[in-house]
Amino acid sequence: MDEIRSAAIVGTGLIGGSLGLALKKLAGLEHVSGCARTQATLDRAIALGAIDSGHLDCAQAVRGADIVFVATPVSLIIEEVRRIAGSTKPGAIITDAASVKARIVAEADEIVAETRARFVGGHPMAGSELSGVDAASPDMFKNAPYILTPTAATDPDALQSLHNLLGKIGARVFTLNPAAHDRVVGAISHLPHILSASLVNVTAAEKHGFANIFKLAAGGFYDMTRVAGSPAGIWVDICLENGEAIQSLIAQYQDELETFAELLRDGDAEGIRLKLANARAVRQDLPRLKDAEMQLVYELTVIVPNRPKVLSEITLLVADAGINIEDIQIVHSTEADNGMLRLSVLGESEARRVEETLTGHGYTASLERRLK
């Protein structure tokens, strides 16, 4: 596993600034450099302690860094990866912070294949309705999901190093393949934002009937529309980049609304009750509401052949099974034919599913022990 001592942040706004603060204060990195479009932004990031040095030339900012986080708007990610990939030191890790992954990961993999760098797609599912480095916080990623999207081209040591680094800043690291990521995040993040904005617009249209309608809004309205306060420009990029998945999800939502409308037209009280009761049951079963037993960590030992990309294969198999790996440790063997991998998973049932998944694909895997 690579030791990460220094980082570069391309785009020192809310996410980039928060990464810089977290890497310095929580992960203890020795130096964090930054790149931004204006000197004023860099000066502010330095003043706030988010970066140690700032550069308008991103190629200069990344030189010597062990890892580079590209935290620009979605539409600029590939442009920046292309610009910096040839300027990194040998073996440097490049990762992004985009909330849409499939196209970005595919193109970034192609770009770094011709350089000395290694790319791992990433998506911190954290943020704020505010923007800019002044809103940055070192605690933004604590207990927040941070998704990594490895592919067959992903370097296993780079994946493990990034996974461990993110754990140091308090993130709950998940792995998903890029296409699955876009569908899942479309459902739990992108669609809710569109629905939130749509609800505000629908309610605003009712002002002709009651000019002070928003003065009557209670907690439910505020809870459902909070994310509509996020900067519009960021979401334009996201919506266009993940348009196919979002369109499909909107169609499903329209079908659900039409079903509910039919129940209303038919006066079907029991049908309405069942819809609401089902939603309530699902809502109460969200992972953060599960009992304490699910928070126990179990360790699995996996015997793996010493060949390239085996870690990526295993993490993708586990991710496709819908299970998160909390921690990964590679034990390099002196033998020519195999090595050992230790995986930490939350919950006994999840750990046993990992064991079954891997053994079903020919790996030797065993549930060793409960860690806590």
C-alpha positions as CSV (number, residue, x, y, z in Angstrom):
1,M,0.0,0.0,0.0
2,D,1.2,3.5,-0.9
3,E,1.9,6.0,1.9
4,I,0.2,9.3,1.2
5,R,1.9,12.3,2.7
6,S,0.9,15.1,0.4
7,A,-2.1,16.1,-1.7
8,A,-3.2,18.6,-4.3
9,I,-6.7,19.9,-4.6
10,V,-7.8,21.1,-8.1
11,G,-10.8,23.4,-7.3
12,T,-10.7,24.9,-3.8
13,G,-14.4,25.5,-3.3
14,L,-16.8,23.9,-0.8
15,I,-15.8,20.3,-1.4
16,G,-12.2,20.9,-2.4
17,G,-11.7,23.2,0.6
18,S,-13.3,20.7,3.0
19,L,-11.1,18.0,1.6
20,G,-8.0,20.1,2.2
21,L,-9.0,20.9,5.8
22,A,-9.8,17.3,6.5
23,L,-6.6,15.9,5.0
24,K,-4.5,18.4,7.0
25,K,-6.4,18.2,10.3
26,L,-7.7,14.7,10.4
27,A,-5.4,12.6,8.1
28,G,-2.3,14.6,9.1
29,L,-0.9,15.1,5.6
30,E,2.3,17.1,5.6
31,H,1.4,19.4,2.7
32,V,-1.7,20.2,0.7
33,S,-1.4,22.4,-2.4
34,G,-4.3,23.9,-4.3
35,C,-5.3,25.2,-7.7
36,A,-8.1,27.6,-8.5
37,R,-9.2,30.0,-11.2
38,T,-8.5,33.2,-9.2
39,Q,-5.7,34.3,-6.8
40,A,-8.4,35.6,-4.5
41,T,-9.8,32.1,-4.0
42,L,-6.4,30.7,-3.4
43,D,-5.5,33.4,-0.9
44,R,-8.8,32.7,1.0
45,A,-8.1,29.0,1.0
46,I,-4.7,29.5,2.4
47,A,-6.0,31.9,5.0
48,L,-8.6,29.4,6.2
49,G,-6.0,26.6,6.4
50,A,-7.5,24.5,3.6
51,I,-4.2,24.5,1.6
52,D,-0.6,25.3,2.3
53,S,0.2,26.7,-1.1
54,G,-1.8,27.9,-4.1
55,H,-1.2,27.9,-7.8
56,L,-3.2,29.3,-10.8
57,D,-1.4,26.7,-12.9
58,C,-2.8,23.3,-12.0
59,A,0.0,21.4,-13.5
60,Q,2.4,23.1,-11.1
61,A,0.0,22.5,-8.2
62,V,0.1,18.7,-8.6
63,R,3.8,18.2,-9.0
64,G,5.2,16.2,-6.2
65,A,1.7,15.3,-4.7
66,D,1.0,11.7,-3.7
67,I,-2.7,12.2,-4.5
68,V,-4.7,14.7,-6.5
69,F,-8.4,15.4,-5.9
70,V,-10.2,17.0,-8.8
71,A,-13.1,18.9,-7.2
72,T,-14.3,21.1,-10.1
73,P,-17.8,21.1,-11.6
74,V,-18.7,17.9,-13.3
75,S,-18.4,19.4,-16.8
76,L,-14.7,20.3,-16.2
77,I,-13.4,17.1,-14.6
78,I,-12.1,15.4,-17.7
79,E,-10.5,18.6,-19.0
80,E,-8.6,18.9,-15.7
81,V,-7.6,15.3,-15.6
82,R,-6.2,15.6,-19.1
83,R,-4.4,18.8,-18.1
84,I,-2.7,17.4,-15.0
85,A,-2.1,13.7,-15.7
86,G,1.2,14.2,-17.4
87,S,2.5,16.5,-14.7
88,T,2.1,14.2,-11.7
89,K,5.0,12.3,-10.1
90,P,5.3,8.6,-11.0
91,G,2.5,6.5,-9.4
92,A,0.5,9.5,-8.1
93,I,-3.2,8.8,-7.6
94,I,-5.8,11.0,-9.3
95,T,-9.4,10.9,-8.0
96,D,-12.4,13.1,-8.7
97,A,-15.4,14.3,-6.7
98,A,-18.1,14.2,-9.3
99,S,-21.5,12.9,-8.5
100,V,-21.8,11.2,-12.0
101,K,-19.3,8.6,-12.8
102,A,-19.7,6.3,-15.9
103,R,-18.4,8.6,-18.7
104,I,-15.9,10.4,-16.4
105,V,-14.3,7.2,-15.2
106,A,-14.1,5.6,-18.6
107,E,-12.4,8.7,-20.1
108,A,-10.1,9.3,-17.1
109,D,-9.0,5.6,-17.3
110,E,-8.0,6.1,-20.9
111,I,-6.2,9.4,-20.1
112,V,-4.1,8.0,-17.3
113,A,-3.3,4.8,-19.1
114,E,-0.9,6.9,-21.2
115,T,0.8,8.6,-18.2
116,R,2.5,7.6,-14.9
117,A,-0.6,8.4,-12.9
118,R,-3.3,6.1,-11.5
119,F,-7.0,7.0,-11.5
120,V,-9.7,6.0,-9.0
121,G,-13.2,7.4,-9.4
122,G,-14.7,8.9,-6.3
123,H,-17.9,10.7,-5.1
124,P,-18.2,12.2,-1.6
125,M,-21.9,12.3,-0.8
126,A,-21.6,15.3,1.4
127,G,-22.2,19.0,0.9
128,S,-24.2,22.1,1.8
129,E,-26.6,24.5,0.3
130,L,-23.8,27.0,0.7
131,S,-20.9,27.3,-1.7
132,G,-17.3,28.4,-1.8
133,V,-14.3,27.7,0.5
134,D,-15.7,29.9,3.2
135,A,-18.4,27.2,3.8
136,A,-15.8,24.4,4.0
137,S,-15.5,22.2,7.0
138,P,-13.0,19.5,8.0
139,D,-15.9,17.5,9.5
140,M,-17.9,17.5,6.3
141,F,-17.1,13.8,5.5
142,K,-17.4,12.4,9.0
143,N,-19.9,9.5,8.8
144,A,-20.8,10.5,5.3
145,P,-20.9,8.0,2.4
146,Y,-17.9,8.3,0.1
147,I,-18.3,6.1,-3.0
148,L,-15.3,4.8,-5.0
149,T,-16.0,3.4,-8.4
150,P,-13.2,1.0,-9.4
151,T,-13.0,-0.7,-12.8
152,A,-11.0,-3.5,-14.3
153,A,-8.3,-0.8,-15.1
154,T,-8.1,0.4,-11.5
155,D,-4.7,-0.2,-9.7
156,P,-5.4,-2.2,-6.5
157,D,-2.8,-0.4,-4.4
158,A,-4.2,2.9,-5.4
159,L,-7.7,1.8,-4.5
160,Q,-6.6,0.5,-1.1
161,S,-4.6,3.7,-0.4
162,L,-7.5,6.0,-1.2
163,H,-9.9,3.8,0.7
164,N,-7.7,4.0,3.8
165,L,-7.1,7.7,3.5
166,L,-10.8,8.5,3.3
167,G,-11.3,6.4,6.4
168,K,-8.9,8.7,8.2
169,I,-11.2,11.7,7.5
170,G,-14.2,9.8,8.9
171,A,-15.9,8.8,5.6
172,R,-17.9,5.6,5.2
173,V,-16.4,4.3,2.1
174,F,-18.5,2.3,-0.4
175,T,-17.5,0.7,-3.7
176,L,-19.8,0.6,-6.8
177,N,-19.2,0.1,-10.4
178,P,-19.7,3.4,-12.3
179,A,-22.9,2.5,-14.1
180,A,-24.5,1.2,-10.9
181,H,-23.4,4.3,-9.1
182,D,-25.1,6.6,-11.6
183,R,-28.4,4.7,-11.3
184,V,-28.3,4.5,-7.5
185,V,-27.2,8.1,-6.9
186,G,-29.7,9.2,-9.5
187,A,-32.4,7.7,-7.3
188,I,-31.2,8.8,-3.9
189,S,-29.7,12.2,-4.8
190,H,-30.4,13.6,-8.3
191,L,-34.2,12.7,-8.4
192,P,-34.8,14.1,-4.9
193,H,-33.2,17.4,-5.9
194,I,-35.4,17.7,-9.0
195,L,-38.5,16.8,-7.0
196,S,-37.5,19.3,-4.3
197,A,-37.1,22.1,-6.9
198,S,-40.3,21.1,-8.6
199,L,-42.3,21.2,-5.4
200,V,-41.0,24.7,-4.7
201,N,-42.0,25.8,-8.3
202,V,-45.5,24.2,-7.9
203,T,-46.1,25.9,-4.6
204,A,-44.9,29.2,-5.9
205,A,-47.4,28.9,-8.7
206,E,-50.2,28.8,-6.1
207,K,-49.3,32.3,-4.9
208,H,-52.0,33.7,-7.2
209,G,-54.5,32.2,-4.7
210,F,-52.8,33.2,-1.5
211,A,-49.9,35.7,-1.8
212,N,-48.4,34.7,1.6
213,I,-48.5,31.0,1.0
214,F,-44.9,30.4,2.1
215,K,-45.6,32.0,5.5
216,L,-47.8,29.0,6.2
217,A,-45.1,26.4,5.3
218,A,-44.3,24.1,8.1
219,G,-41.5,21.6,8.8
220,G,-42.5,19.1,6.2
221,F,-42.3,21.6,3.4
222,Y,-38.9,22.9,4.6
223,D,-37.5,19.3,5.0
224,M,-38.6,18.4,1.5
225,T,-37.3,21.5,-0.2
226,R,-34.0,22.1,1.6
227,V,-31.8,20.8,-1.2
228,A,-33.6,23.2,-3.7
229,G,-31.4,25.9,-2.1
230,S,-28.2,24.5,-3.7
231,P,-26.5,26.5,-6.5
232,A,-28.3,25.9,-9.8
233,G,-25.3,25.8,-12.0
234,I,-23.8,22.8,-10.3
235,W,-27.1,20.9,-10.8
236,V,-27.4,21.8,-14.5
237,D,-24.1,19.8,-15.1
238,I,-25.3,16.9,-13.0
239,C,-28.7,16.6,-14.6
240,L,-27.2,16.7,-18.1
241,E,-24.4,14.3,-17.3
242,N,-26.8,11.7,-15.7
243,G,-29.8,12.6,-17.9
244,E,-30.6,9.0,-19.1
245,A,-30.8,7.6,-15.6
246,I,-32.8,10.6,-14.3
247,Q,-35.3,10.5,-17.1
248,S,-36.0,6.8,-16.4
249,L,-36.4,7.6,-12.7
250,I,-38.7,10.5,-13.4
251,A,-40.9,8.2,-15.5
252,Q,-41.1,5.7,-12.6
253,Y,-42.0,8.5,-10.2
254,Q,-44.7,9.8,-12.6
255,D,-46.2,6.3,-12.7
256,E,-46.2,6.2,-8.9
257,L,-48.0,9.6,-8.8
258,E,-50.5,8.5,-11.4
259,T,-51.3,5.4,-9.3
260,F,-51.9,7.5,-6.3
261,A,-54.1,9.9,-8.3
262,E,-56.2,6.9,-9.4
263,L,-56.6,5.8,-5.8
264,L,-57.9,9.3,-5.0
265,R,-60.3,9.3,-8.0
266,D,-61.6,5.9,-6.9
267,G,-61.9,7.0,-3.3
268,D,-59.9,3.9,-2.4
269,A,-59.0,4.5,1.3
270,E,-57.4,1.1,1.8
271,G,-55.2,1.5,-1.3
272,I,-54.1,4.9,0.0
273,R,-53.4,3.5,3.4
274,L,-51.3,0.6,2.0
275,K,-49.2,3.1,-0.1
276,L,-48.5,5.3,2.8
277,A,-47.9,2.4,5.2
278,N,-45.4,0.8,2.8
279,A,-43.5,4.0,2.4
280,R,-43.5,4.5,6.2
281,A,-42.1,0.9,6.7
282,V,-39.4,1.4,4.1
283,R,-38.4,4.8,5.6
284,Q,-38.1,3.3,9.1
285,D,-35.8,0.6,7.7
286,L,-33.2,3.0,6.5
287,P,-29.6,1.8,7.4
288,R,-29.0,4.6,9.9
289,L,-32.0,3.4,11.8
290,K,-31.0,-0.3,12.1
291,D,-30.3,-1.8,15.5
292,A,-26.8,-1.8,17.1
293,E,-26.1,-5.4,16.0
294,M,-25.6,-4.2,12.4
295,Q,-22.7,-2.0,13.6
296,L,-20.6,-4.9,14.6
297,V,-17.6,-5.3,12.3
298,Y,-16.7,-8.7,10.9
299,E,-13.4,-9.7,9.2
300,L,-13.1,-12.0,6.3
301,T,-9.9,-13.6,5.0
302,V,-9.7,-14.1,1.2
303,I,-6.9,-16.2,-0.5
304,V,-6.2,-14.6,-3.8
305,P,-3.9,-15.3,-6.7
306,N,-1.0,-13.0,-7.2
307,R,-2.1,-11.4,-10.4
308,P,-3.0,-7.9,-11.6
309,K,-6.4,-6.4,-10.8
310,V,-7.5,-9.1,-8.4
311,L,-8.5,-6.5,-5.8
312,S,-10.6,-4.6,-8.3
313,E,-12.3,-7.8,-9.2
314,I,-13.2,-8.6,-5.6
315,T,-14.4,-5.1,-4.7
316,L,-16.6,-5.1,-7.8
317,L,-18.1,-8.5,-7.0
318,V,-18.9,-7.3,-3.4
319,A,-20.2,-4.0,-4.7
320,D,-22.5,-5.7,-7.2
321,A,-23.9,-7.7,-4.3
322,G,-24.9,-4.4,-2.7
323,I,-22.5,-4.8,0.2
324,N,-20.0,-2.2,1.5
325,I,-16.4,-3.0,2.5
326,E,-15.4,-0.9,5.5
327,D,-11.7,-1.6,5.3
328,I,-9.3,-3.5,3.0
329,Q,-5.9,-4.8,3.9
330,I,-3.6,-6.6,1.5
331,V,-1.1,-9.1,2.9
332,H,1.5,-9.6,0.3
333,S,2.7,-13.2,0.2
334,T,6.3,-14.3,-0.5
335,E,4.8,-17.3,-2.4
336,A,4.5,-17.0,-6.1
337,D,0.9,-18.3,-6.5
338,N,-1.2,-16.6,-3.9
339,G,-1.6,-13.8,-1.3
340,M,-4.2,-12.8,1.3
341,L,-6.8,-10.1,1.5
342,R,-8.6,-9.0,4.7
343,L,-12.0,-7.4,4.3
344,S,-13.9,-5.7,7.1
345,V,-17.7,-5.6,6.8
346,L,-20.5,-4.3,9.0
347,G,-23.0,-6.9,10.2
348,E,-22.8,-10.7,10.4
349,S,-25.4,-11.3,7.7
350,E,-23.6,-9.0,5.3
351,A,-20.2,-10.6,6.0
352,R,-21.7,-14.1,5.3
353,R,-23.1,-12.8,2.0
354,V,-19.6,-11.6,1.1
355,E,-18.2,-15.0,1.9
356,E,-20.9,-16.7,-0.2
357,T,-20.4,-14.3,-3.1
358,L,-16.7,-14.7,-3.3
359,T,-16.7,-18.5,-2.8
360,G,-19.3,-18.7,-5.5
361,H,-16.9,-17.0,-7.9
362,G,-14.0,-19.4,-7.1
363,Y,-12.2,-17.5,-4.3
364,T,-11.3,-19.1,-1.0
365,A,-13.0,-16.9,1.6
366,S,-13.7,-17.4,5.3
367,L,-15.4,-15.4,8.0
368,E,-12.6,-15.1,10.6
369,R,-13.9,-13.0,13.5
370,R,-16.0,-10.2,15.0
371,L,-13.9,-7.1,15.5
372,K,-16.2,-5.1,17.8
